[in-house]
Amino acid sequence: MGQVIVTLTVTNRIDQVLAEQGFIPVEVRSCTLTNVLVDTGATLLCLPAAIISQLGLVQGGEASVETTAGVQQGRIFRDVDLRIYARQGTFDCLELTEVPYALLGVTPMEVLGLEPDLKNRQLRILPMNSEQTYLSIL
């Protein structure tokens, strides 16, 4: 069993909307992150402070966060467009101040229909077609 490392793209969703409406030039702040650790112990998408600053994300609040060092206050940022494989969604993210790498937590994976395959060290894309779907309302 091993770690799952992925590449994903994060974009400032507010920039996207403003560009689509013609309010700002086409230069939307975005970056592709390699070596993102899939972390089933993390709830949210977690981004380093430098990436959050580069994207110009807006802080949405603070939350108590359970870490290996105990419960600490963390800053939550809004409107991150996350793209991984052929899946895309808009999420909040938690700021990481102690580590230089990003973490992909369980909430975005569940919403996007992705699950870690630890044996093969990759993300499995769950079905979403006319015959099968990972979404349910049961």
C-alpha positions as CSV (number, residue, x, y, z in Angstrom):
1,M,0.0,0.0,0.0
2,G,1.3,3.5,-0.8
3,Q,0.5,7.1,-1.2
4,V,-1.6,8.5,-4.0
5,I,-0.1,11.6,-5.7
6,V,-2.0,13.5,-8.3
7,T,-1.8,16.6,-10.5
8,L,-4.6,19.1,-10.4
9,T,-5.5,22.6,-11.5
10,V,-6.8,25.3,-9.2
11,T,-8.3,28.6,-10.4
12,N,-9.8,31.7,-8.8
13,R,-13.5,31.1,-9.6
14,I,-14.3,34.8,-9.0
15,D,-11.8,35.7,-11.8
16,Q,-13.4,33.1,-14.1
17,V,-16.9,34.7,-13.6
18,L,-15.6,38.2,-14.0
19,A,-13.7,37.2,-17.2
20,E,-16.8,35.4,-18.6
21,Q,-18.9,38.5,-18.0
22,G,-16.3,40.7,-19.7
23,F,-15.4,42.7,-16.5
24,I,-11.7,41.8,-16.4
25,P,-9.2,40.8,-19.1
26,V,-8.9,37.1,-20.0
27,E,-6.0,36.6,-17.5
28,V,-7.6,34.5,-14.9
29,R,-5.4,33.5,-11.9
30,S,-4.8,29.7,-12.1
31,C,-2.0,27.2,-11.5
32,T,-1.4,23.5,-12.0
33,L,-0.1,21.7,-8.9
34,T,1.9,18.5,-9.2
35,N,2.7,16.2,-6.3
36,V,-0.6,16.8,-4.5
37,L,-1.1,14.2,-1.8
38,V,-4.5,12.5,-1.6
39,D,-5.2,12.6,2.1
40,T,-8.2,10.6,3.4
41,G,-7.6,12.2,6.8
42,A,-8.2,15.7,5.4
43,T,-11.8,17.0,4.9
44,L,-11.2,19.8,2.4
45,L,-8.8,20.8,-0.3
46,C,-5.8,22.2,1.5
47,L,-3.5,24.7,-0.3
48,P,-0.3,26.3,0.8
49,A,-0.5,30.0,1.8
50,A,1.7,30.9,-1.2
51,I,-0.7,29.3,-3.7
52,I,-3.7,31.0,-2.0
53,S,-1.9,34.3,-2.4
54,Q,-0.9,33.6,-6.0
55,L,-4.6,32.9,-6.8
56,G,-5.9,35.9,-4.9
57,L,-8.5,33.9,-3.0
58,V,-10.9,35.6,-0.7
59,Q,-10.9,34.5,3.0
60,G,-14.4,33.2,4.0
61,G,-13.7,32.7,7.7
62,E,-11.8,30.7,10.2
63,A,-12.4,27.2,11.7
64,S,-11.0,25.0,14.4
65,V,-9.0,22.3,12.6
66,E,-7.7,19.0,14.1
67,T,-4.1,18.5,13.2
68,T,-1.3,16.2,14.3
69,A,-0.3,19.0,16.7
70,G,-3.8,19.3,18.2
71,V,-6.7,21.6,17.5
72,Q,-5.6,24.9,15.8
73,Q,-7.3,27.8,14.1
74,G,-7.2,27.7,10.3
75,R,-8.3,30.1,7.6
76,I,-10.9,29.0,5.0
77,F,-10.8,30.5,1.5
78,R,-13.7,30.5,-0.9
79,D,-14.3,29.9,-4.6
80,V,-11.5,27.6,-5.8
81,D,-12.3,26.0,-9.1
82,L,-10.7,22.5,-8.9
83,R,-10.1,20.4,-12.0
84,I,-8.7,16.9,-11.8
85,Y,-8.9,14.5,-14.7
86,A,-12.2,15.2,-16.5
87,R,-14.0,16.4,-13.3
88,Q,-14.5,19.9,-12.1
89,G,-16.1,21.7,-9.1
90,T,-16.0,24.8,-6.9
91,F,-14.8,24.3,-3.3
92,D,-13.6,26.1,-0.2
93,C,-10.0,25.4,0.8
94,L,-8.1,25.4,4.0
95,E,-4.8,27.3,4.2
96,L,-1.7,25.3,5.0
97,T,1.0,27.4,6.7
98,E,3.5,24.7,7.7
99,V,3.9,22.7,4.6
100,P,4.7,23.7,0.9
101,Y,2.5,21.0,-0.7
102,A,-1.3,20.7,-1.3
103,L,-3.6,18.0,0.0
104,L,-6.7,16.7,-1.7
105,G,-9.3,15.8,1.1
106,V,-12.3,13.6,1.0
107,T,-15.0,16.2,0.4
108,P,-13.8,17.3,-3.1
109,M,-13.1,13.6,-3.9
110,E,-16.6,12.6,-3.0
111,V,-18.2,15.4,-4.9
112,L,-16.2,14.8,-8.0
113,G,-16.6,11.0,-7.9
114,L,-13.0,10.1,-7.2
115,E,-11.7,7.6,-4.8
116,P,-8.1,6.5,-3.9
117,D,-6.9,3.2,-5.1
118,L,-4.0,2.6,-2.6
119,K,-2.9,-0.7,-4.2
120,N,-2.3,0.9,-7.6
121,R,-1.4,4.4,-6.1
122,Q,-3.9,6.3,-8.2
123,L,-7.3,7.9,-8.1
124,R,-10.1,5.8,-9.5
125,I,-12.7,7.8,-11.5
126,L,-16.2,6.6,-10.4
127,P,-18.8,6.1,-13.2
128,M,-21.1,8.8,-14.4
129,N,-22.9,7.8,-17.5
130,S,-26.4,6.9,-18.6
131,E,-26.2,3.4,-17.0
132,Q,-24.2,4.1,-13.8
133,T,-23.5,7.1,-11.6
134,Y,-21.7,7.8,-8.3
135,L,-24.4,10.4,-7.4
136,S,-27.4,9.2,-5.5
137,I,-30.5,10.6,-3.6
138,L,-31.4,7.4,-1.8
